[in-house]
Amino acid sequence: MPVTDPISDMLTRIRNANIARKDQADVPLSKSKEQIARILKREGFLRDYQVIREGIQGVIRLSLKYGPHKEKGITGLKRISKPGLRVYVNKDEIPRIFGGLALVILSTNKGIVTGDEARKQRLGGEVLCYVW
């Protein structure tokens, strides 16, 4: 069955693996999902990620991060802009979630960036998701 919202599928796979305390989650490969994985690793939500180019599409193997007592590195993920309802913001409307503690991921004309990077570069775009 084809997936109509690949980013939502990625977030759901991460959420499910996190709830089950799995060490890894595999996600079908795409450029946008690879950029999101890069941001999540850089911001400390993932331990690492690996791109495996096998078969027709390939996969991204995400290594989830846990604390010393198996505390979740990602406590929440929320998809904002969906195929049926796109959410766009300009450079002055980029949201701050939980007082700036949550990560806002945007798709801009300069690529997929965090909310802080978009503010610094004075870019607006589509709000993809929140991660905390």
C-alpha atoms as an extended CHARMM CRD file, in Angstrom:
* protein
*
       132  EXT
         1         1  MET       CA              0.0000000000        0.0000000000        0.0000000000  PROA      1               0.0000000000
         2         2  PRO       CA              1.5550000000        3.3340000000       -1.0100000000  PROA      2               0.0000000000
         3         3  VAL       CA              2.2820000000        5.9100000000        1.6660000000  PROA      3               0.0000000000
         4         4  THR       CA              0.6180000000        9.2740000000        1.0020000000  PROA      4               0.0000000000
         5         5  ASP       CA              2.6460000000       11.2090000000        3.5950000000  PROA      5               0.0000000000
         6         6  PRO       CA              6.2360000000        9.8990000000        3.8040000000  PROA      6               0.0000000000
         7         7  ILE       CA              7.3850000000       12.3430000000        6.5170000000  PROA      7               0.0000000000
         8         8  SER       CA              4.4630000000       11.3910000000        8.7500000000  PROA      8               0.0000000000
         9         9  ASP       CA              5.3510000000        7.7360000000        8.1380000000  PROA      9               0.0000000000
        10        10  MET       CA              8.9490000000        8.4520000000        9.2310000000  PROA      10              0.0000000000
        11        11  LEU       CA              7.8150000000       10.1920000000       12.4190000000  PROA      11              0.0000000000
        12        12  THR       CA              5.4120000000        7.3420000000       13.2100000000  PROA      12              0.0000000000
        13        13  ARG       CA              8.1720000000        4.7440000000       12.7580000000  PROA      13              0.0000000000
        14        14  ILE       CA             10.4320000000        6.7180000000       15.1200000000  PROA      14              0.0000000000
        15        15  ARG       CA              7.5970000000        7.1160000000       17.6540000000  PROA      15              0.0000000000
        16        16  ASN       CA              6.7160000000        3.3990000000       17.5510000000  PROA      16              0.0000000000
        17        17  ALA       CA             10.3450000000        2.2700000000       17.8870000000  PROA      17              0.0000000000
        18        18  ASN       CA             10.8200000000        4.7210000000       20.7620000000  PROA      18              0.0000000000
        19        19  ILE       CA              7.7460000000        3.4140000000       22.6120000000  PROA      19              0.0000000000
        20        20  ALA       CA              8.9540000000       -0.1840000000       22.1280000000  PROA      20              0.0000000000
        21        21  ARG       CA             12.4660000000        0.8720000000       23.3040000000  PROA      21              0.0000000000
        22        22  LYS       CA             14.0290000000       -0.4160000000       20.0770000000  PROA      22              0.0000000000
        23        23  ASP       CA             17.6250000000        0.5610000000       19.3150000000  PROA      23              0.0000000000
        24        24  GLN       CA             16.9870000000        1.1790000000       15.6210000000  PROA      24              0.0000000000
        25        25  ALA       CA             14.2390000000        2.1380000000       13.2180000000  PROA      25              0.0000000000
        26        26  ASP       CA             14.3930000000        1.6590000000        9.4400000000  PROA      26              0.0000000000
        27        27  VAL       CA             12.7730000000        4.2540000000        7.1930000000  PROA      27              0.0000000000
        28        28  PRO       CA             12.5400000000        4.2030000000        3.3740000000  PROA      28              0.0000000000
        29        29  LEU       CA             15.1320000000        6.5420000000        1.8840000000  PROA      29              0.0000000000
        30        30  SER       CA             14.4060000000        9.9640000000        0.4100000000  PROA      30              0.0000000000
        31        31  LYS       CA             16.4000000000       13.2010000000        0.3220000000  PROA      31              0.0000000000
        32        32  SER       CA             14.0150000000       15.0540000000        2.6230000000  PROA      32              0.0000000000
        33        33  LYS       CA             13.9680000000       12.2440000000        5.2040000000  PROA      33              0.0000000000
        34        34  GLU       CA             17.7750000000       12.1030000000        5.0900000000  PROA      34              0.0000000000
        35        35  GLN       CA             17.9200000000       15.8540000000        5.8050000000  PROA      35              0.0000000000
        36        36  ILE       CA             15.4800000000       15.4520000000        8.7210000000  PROA      36              0.0000000000
        37        37  ALA       CA             17.6140000000       12.5970000000       10.1160000000  PROA      37              0.0000000000
        38        38  ARG       CA             20.7250000000       14.7970000000        9.7960000000  PROA      38              0.0000000000
        39        39  ILE       CA             19.0070000000       17.5660000000       11.7850000000  PROA      39              0.0000000000
        40        40  LEU       CA             17.7650000000       15.1490000000       14.4710000000  PROA      40              0.0000000000
        41        41  LYS       CA             21.2930000000       13.7530000000       14.9000000000  PROA      41              0.0000000000
        42        42  ARG       CA             22.8940000000       17.2030000000       15.0200000000  PROA      42              0.0000000000
        43        43  GLU       CA             20.3740000000       18.4260000000       17.6120000000  PROA      43              0.0000000000
        44        44  GLY       CA             20.9560000000       15.3740000000       19.8340000000  PROA      44              0.0000000000
        45        45  PHE       CA             17.6890000000       13.4900000000       19.3310000000  PROA      45              0.0000000000
        46        46  LEU       CA             19.3260000000       10.5550000000       17.5020000000  PROA      46              0.0000000000
        47        47  ARG       CA             22.5480000000        8.7480000000       18.3120000000  PROA      47              0.0000000000
        48        48  ASP       CA             23.3440000000        8.2660000000       14.6250000000  PROA      48              0.0000000000
        49        49  TYR       CA             21.8490000000        7.4230000000       11.2550000000  PROA      49              0.0000000000
        50        50  GLN       CA             23.1040000000        5.3670000000        8.3530000000  PROA      50              0.0000000000
        51        51  VAL       CA             22.0240000000        5.4560000000        4.7180000000  PROA      51              0.0000000000
        52        52  ILE       CA             21.8450000000        1.9800000000        3.2040000000  PROA      52              0.0000000000
        53        53  ARG       CA             21.4790000000        2.0720000000       -0.5750000000  PROA      53              0.0000000000
        54        54  GLU       CA             20.2320000000       -1.4310000000       -1.3140000000  PROA      54              0.0000000000
        55        55  GLY       CA             17.4410000000       -2.4510000000       -3.6190000000  PROA      55              0.0000000000
        56        56  ILE       CA             15.3520000000        0.0460000000       -5.5420000000  PROA      56              0.0000000000
        57        57  GLN       CA             14.9060000000        2.7010000000       -2.8820000000  PROA      57              0.0000000000
        58        58  GLY       CA             17.2330000000        2.0220000000        0.0350000000  PROA      58              0.0000000000
        59        59  VAL       CA             16.6550000000        2.7410000000        3.7300000000  PROA      59              0.0000000000
        60        60  ILE       CA             17.8220000000        5.0630000000        6.4620000000  PROA      60              0.0000000000
        61        61  ARG       CA             18.7090000000        3.1830000000        9.6480000000  PROA      61              0.0000000000
        62        62  LEU       CA             18.0980000000        5.5020000000       12.5930000000  PROA      62              0.0000000000
        63        63  SER       CA             19.8680000000        4.7000000000       15.8790000000  PROA      63              0.0000000000
        64        64  LEU       CA             17.6390000000        5.9720000000       18.6590000000  PROA      64              0.0000000000
        65        65  LYS       CA             19.1090000000        7.6670000000       21.6900000000  PROA      65              0.0000000000
        66        66  TYR       CA             18.2760000000        6.7250000000       25.2860000000  PROA      66              0.0000000000
        67        67  GLY       CA             19.5270000000        7.8900000000       28.6620000000  PROA      67              0.0000000000
        68        68  PRO       CA             21.4980000000        5.7220000000       31.1160000000  PROA      68              0.0000000000
        69        69  HSD       CA             18.2490000000        4.3150000000       32.5740000000  PROA      69              0.0000000000
        70        70  LYS       CA             16.5390000000        3.8970000000       29.1620000000  PROA      70              0.0000000000
        71        71  GLU       CA             14.9230000000        7.3720000000       29.2950000000  PROA      71              0.0000000000
        72        72  LYS       CA             13.6710000000        8.3540000000       25.8540000000  PROA      72              0.0000000000
        73        73  GLY       CA             15.7600000000       10.8320000000       23.8880000000  PROA      73              0.0000000000
        74        74  ILE       CA             12.6310000000       11.8390000000       21.9590000000  PROA      74              0.0000000000
        75        75  THR       CA              9.5840000000       12.3740000000       24.1600000000  PROA      75              0.0000000000
        76        76  GLY       CA              7.3080000000       13.6770000000       21.4190000000  PROA      76              0.0000000000
        77        77  LEU       CA              6.9200000000       14.1440000000       17.6650000000  PROA      77              0.0000000000
        78        78  LYS       CA              4.1400000000       16.0480000000       15.9650000000  PROA      78              0.0000000000
        79        79  ARG       CA              3.4990000000       16.4350000000       12.2430000000  PROA      79              0.0000000000
        80        80  ILE       CA              2.2140000000       19.9400000000       11.5060000000  PROA      80              0.0000000000
        81        81  SER       CA              1.8930000000       20.4750000000        7.7510000000  PROA      81              0.0000000000
        82        82  LYS       CA              0.0200000000       17.6190000000        6.1030000000  PROA      82              0.0000000000
        83        83  PRO       CA             -0.8260000000       16.8790000000        2.4700000000  PROA      83              0.0000000000
        84        84  GLY       CA             -4.4330000000       17.9700000000        3.0550000000  PROA      84              0.0000000000
        85        85  LEU       CA             -3.5410000000       21.1260000000        4.9800000000  PROA      85              0.0000000000
        86        86  ARG       CA             -0.1970000000       22.8010000000        4.3530000000  PROA      86              0.0000000000
        87        87  VAL       CA              1.0350000000       25.1920000000        7.0560000000  PROA      87              0.0000000000
        88        88  TYR       CA              3.3220000000       28.0090000000        5.9230000000  PROA      88              0.0000000000
        89        89  VAL       CA              4.9210000000       30.7500000000        8.0170000000  PROA      89              0.0000000000
        90        90  ASN       CA              6.9470000000       33.8160000000        7.1340000000  PROA      90              0.0000000000
        91        91  LYS       CA             10.2310000000       34.6970000000        8.8210000000  PROA      91              0.0000000000
        92        92  ASP       CA              8.5110000000       36.5750000000       11.6670000000  PROA      92              0.0000000000
        93        93  GLU       CA              5.9300000000       33.8510000000       12.4620000000  PROA      93              0.0000000000
        94        94  ILE       CA              8.2300000000       30.8610000000       13.1220000000  PROA      94              0.0000000000
        95        95  PRO       CA              6.7970000000       29.2720000000       16.2810000000  PROA      95              0.0000000000
        96        96  ARG       CA              8.6740000000       28.6750000000       19.5410000000  PROA      96              0.0000000000
        97        97  ILE       CA              7.3430000000       25.5000000000       21.0960000000  PROA      97              0.0000000000
        98        98  PHE       CA              7.7250000000       24.9080000000       24.8640000000  PROA      98              0.0000000000
        99        99  GLY       CA              9.5620000000       28.2070000000       25.1970000000  PROA      99              0.0000000000
       100       100  GLY       CA             12.1160000000       27.2200000000       22.5600000000  PROA      100             0.0000000000
       101       101  LEU       CA             12.8540000000       23.7910000000       24.0690000000  PROA      101             0.0000000000
       102       102  ALA       CA             11.2330000000       21.8720000000       21.2110000000  PROA      102             0.0000000000
       103       103  LEU       CA             12.7660000000       21.6510000000       17.7620000000  PROA      103             0.0000000000
       104       104  VAL       CA             10.8100000000       23.1440000000       14.8650000000  PROA      104             0.0000000000
       105       105  ILE       CA             11.7190000000       21.7230000000       11.4420000000  PROA      105             0.0000000000
       106       106  LEU       CA             10.8760000000       23.7800000000        8.3520000000  PROA      106             0.0000000000
       107       107  SER       CA             11.1520000000       23.2220000000        4.6330000000  PROA      107             0.0000000000
       108       108  THR       CA             12.4820000000       26.4020000000        3.0270000000  PROA      108             0.0000000000
       109       109  ASN       CA             13.8390000000       27.3470000000       -0.3710000000  PROA      109             0.0000000000
       110       110  LYS       CA             17.3410000000       26.7600000000        1.1370000000  PROA      110             0.0000000000
       111       111  GLY       CA             16.4670000000       23.1850000000        2.1560000000  PROA      111             0.0000000000
       112       112  ILE       CA             15.1510000000       21.6300000000        5.3590000000  PROA      112             0.0000000000
       113       113  VAL       CA             16.3330000000       23.6040000000        8.3990000000  PROA      113             0.0000000000
       114       114  THR       CA             15.4980000000       24.1360000000       12.0620000000  PROA      114             0.0000000000
       115       115  GLY       CA             13.4220000000       27.0760000000       13.2420000000  PROA      115             0.0000000000
       116       116  ASP       CA             16.5040000000       28.7570000000       14.7550000000  PROA      116             0.0000000000
       117       117  GLU       CA             18.4520000000       28.4710000000       11.4900000000  PROA      117             0.0000000000
       118       118  ALA       CA             15.4860000000       29.8750000000        9.5700000000  PROA      118             0.0000000000
       119       119  ARG       CA             15.2890000000       32.8580000000       11.9630000000  PROA      119             0.0000000000
       120       120  LYS       CA             19.0150000000       33.5650000000       11.5580000000  PROA      120             0.0000000000
       121       121  GLN       CA             18.8020000000       33.3260000000        7.7680000000  PROA      121             0.0000000000
       122       122  ARG       CA             15.5010000000       35.2640000000        7.7950000000  PROA      122             0.0000000000
       123       123  LEU       CA             13.6280000000       32.5240000000        5.9180000000  PROA      123             0.0000000000
       124       124  GLY       CA             10.0240000000       31.4470000000        6.0090000000  PROA      124             0.0000000000
       125       125  GLY       CA              8.6320000000       28.1670000000        4.7640000000  PROA      125             0.0000000000
       126       126  GLU       CA              6.4930000000       25.1320000000        5.4390000000  PROA      126             0.0000000000
       127       127  VAL       CA              6.3980000000       23.8960000000        9.0600000000  PROA      127             0.0000000000
       128       128  LEU       CA              7.0320000000       20.1580000000        8.7910000000  PROA      128             0.0000000000
       129       129  CYS       CA              7.0610000000       19.0030000000       12.4050000000  PROA      129             0.0000000000
       130       130  TYR       CA              7.9000000000       19.6160000000       16.0620000000  PROA      130             0.0000000000
       131       131  VAL       CA             10.2480000000       17.3530000000       18.0300000000  PROA      131             0.0000000000
       132       132  TRP       CA             10.7780000000       17.4830000000       21.7880000000  PROA      132             0.0000000000
